[in-house]
Amino acid sequence: MSTPPLTSRLPTVGTTIFTVMSQLALEHRAVNTGQGFPDFEPPLELRERVAYHLGARHNQYAPMAGVVALREAIAAKVARHYGRRPSPGSEITVTSGGTEALASSIQALVHPGDEVVLLDPAYDSYQPIVELAGGRAVRVPLARPGFGIDWERLADALGARTRLLMVNTPHNPSGACLAVADLDRLAALLRPTGAFVIADEVYEHMVFDGQRHASLNGHAELAERSIVVSSFGKTYHSTGWKVGYTVAPPALTEEVRKVHQFVTFATASVLQYAIADFMTAHPEWEDQLPAFYQQKRDRLVTLLAGSRLSLEPAHATYFQLVDYSAISDKPDTEFALELIRSNGVATIPVSPFCAAPPPRERLVRLCFAKEDATLQAAAERLRGL
Ligand SMILES: Cc1ncc(COP(=O)(O)O)c(C=O)c1O
């Protein structure tokens, strides 16, 4: 029997850099400050609610759009933080992680031949999904230093074929955040265009140094053309549960749900009930996250003082970019591989987030969502470089 010829839909895609680095970290027993996940647990009470709902007959399909109590809790949370209460019935959809929210949203909006503007460095899942939808990614570098929007280049990239702009704030890997003034400028730029926005805000509750996250949910004009994506994995230290959601106006939500219902149909019911309980009982949870993560960032910064790494300002997310140009002139992926093999520290290079040619900077990303002992072990090895 002969095998039919297989033509890949994603010929240039390999295994993601996060998986590659975590695998190598295991093989080399490296300290894993690479892939973005906490090495501590979700709150005990939240885990207990999961156990409770396992025993409370919540083991069958959840409603397609999400458990009602969870959508109501999300609406209350968005209202509390951003001053606008989306409708749980027509504007909120619970998804299997931010990743599914992004994939379902891109598939819902992009037609073959459409252009989608990505701001580099861009999270690695965006472009493959754009391509699966038949779209073309147009990659626009963020401005250096600081990773803000390069307004001139963005304006040049927007054209008649632009269907969608992907925005990630707070930004992985740089920790840069859009300010309200940026949102105003973005709204003005998009006003004459037919472009929608997907705002990836999965790090919305990790913003430091007294700054406030400017969500597109809180910007009346942008919210009209936007799908905002968030993830409970980040907020509740539970990246393995893969529960996220979208907030979007009713017409956009209807299209997102059309895709979501055939990709996953619904997201794990016990997790949804448990998160709804916890959100309702502890609306203050998000309020302590900035201090919690700022303290981890500061710990890492202190531990790396005296090393030959130069630290970029990190005002949000749980990532710290470090410049290693005083140590090596090797490209970032080569340097990161060497760092795992020779020094036992896993990091993430920035170039997989960027279109070719790779950036000239010598930057790798460290994740500080780690116990102090992990940060200490990583820093000891990095100080030896
Ligand atoms: C910018 C960004 N978007 C989306 C995701 C995916 O979120 P989830 O783990 O909920 O699928 C991540 C995860 O690291 C991320 O960093």
The ligand as an SDF file (V2000), in Angstrom:
LIG
                    3D

 16 16  0  0  0  0  0  0  0  0999 V2000
    1.4620   36.5270   24.9310 C   0  0  0  0  0  0  0  0  0  0  0  0
    0.7910   35.2320   25.2180 C   0  0  0  0  0  0  0  0  0  0  0  0
   -0.4040   34.9760   24.6650 N   0  0  0  0  0  0  0  0  0  0  0  0
   -1.0470   33.8220   24.8700 C   0  0  0  0  0  0  0  0  0  0  0  0
   -0.5200   32.8420   25.6750 C   0  0  0  0  0  0  0  0  0  0  0  0
   -1.2540   31.5390   25.8550 C   0  0  0  0  0  0  0  0  0  0  0  0
   -2.0600   31.5040   26.9650 O   0  0  0  0  0  0  0  0  0  0  0  0
   -2.6160   30.0800   27.5050 P   0  0  0  0  0  0  0  0  0  0  0  0
   -1.4910   29.4220   28.2200 O   0  0  0  0  0  0  0  0  0  0  0  0
   -3.7630   30.4490   28.3730 O   0  0  0  0  0  0  0  0  0  0  0  0
   -3.0580   29.3030   26.3070 O   0  0  0  0  0  0  0  0  0  0  0  0
    0.7220   33.0550   26.2640 C   0  0  0  0  0  0  0  0  0  0  0  0
    1.3310   31.9940   27.1040 C   0  0  0  0  0  0  0  0  0  0  0  0
    2.4870   32.0140   27.4160 O   0  0  0  0  0  0  0  0  0  0  0  0
    1.3900   34.2770   26.0390 C   0  0  0  0  0  0  0  0  0  0  0  0
    2.5890   34.5320   26.5720 O   0  0  0  0  0  0  0  0  0  0  0  0
  1  2  1  0
  2  3  1  0
  2 15  2  0
  3  4  2  0
  4  5  1  0
  5  6  1  0
  5 12  2  0
  6  7  1  0
  7  8  1  0
  8  9  2  0
  8 10  1  0
  8 11  1  0
 12 13  1  0
 12 15  1  0
 13 14  2  0
 15 16  1  0
M  END
$$$$
